[in-house]
Amino acid sequence: MNKHSKVIITLLSLGSLLLLFFHMKTLKTNSELETNLKILKKEKISLLTEHETCLKEKEETLKKDLTSRYLDYMIDLRNKLEAGYVPGEKEVKDFSDRNKFVVENINLLKLTTKESTQYLTFLAKMNKLVDEVLKKQPKNNSEIQK
């Protein structure tokens, strides 16, 4: 072998060793990155689970608050109706929507059986009262003129 061949073989060997070194370093780095990625994914899942729990608690709290406010609204409406107030179409629709919401979410208030029965009885009487007021109310302008 001549001198140039030995130099070329030596350079190729050194180049191969360098490539092998960089390849091994890249594999090690990839392995570390994959491990870090798995750790980050677990942390993210944990945070998302925690966030979901917080959102559910917040939703429940908001529903409880809204249920209580709707019940207060209905008590106020009842007092107005008994004083001769005639609700508008929008108020009747709001009452109906709120009544449905309260019935669906009354269990969130964690009432006793007796309290739940009282609230549901109140809601049934309110429905009846609103229906009676609507029946007494003229349906259109032509009835008002008669």
C-alpha positions, 0 to 999 in steps of 0.5 A, a space after each residue: 500500500 502506498 502512502 496516500 492509501 494509508 492516509 485515506 484509510 486513516 481519514 476514513 477510519 477517523 471519519 467513521 469513528 466520529 460519525 459513530 460517536 455522533 450517532 451514539 451521542 444522538 441516540 443518548 440524547 433522543 433517549 433522554 428526550 423521550 424520557 423527558 417527554 414521557 414525564 412531561 406528558 404524565 405531568 400534563 395529564 395530571 394537570 389536565 385532570 386537576 383542571 377538569 376537577 376544578 371546572 366540574 366543582 366550579 360548574 356545580 358551584 355556579 349551578 347551586 348559586 343560580 338555582 338559589 337565585 332562581 328560587 329567589 326570583 320565583 318567590 319575588 314573582 309570586 309576591 308580585 302575582 299575588 299583588 295583582 302583577 301581570 307578567 309579560 310573555 318574556 317573564 313567563 318564558 323565563 319563569 318556565 326555563 328557570 323552573 325547569 333548571 331548578 327542578 333539574 338541579 335541586 339536588 345540588 342544594 343538598 336539601 333534606 327530603 322535607 325541604 326538597 318536597 317543600 321546594 317542589 310543592 312551591 314550584 308546582 303551585 307557582 306553575 299553577 298560579 302562573 297558568 291562572 294569571 295567564 288564563 285571566 289575561 286577555 289574549 290580544 287587543 281585540 279582547 281588550 276592546 270588547 
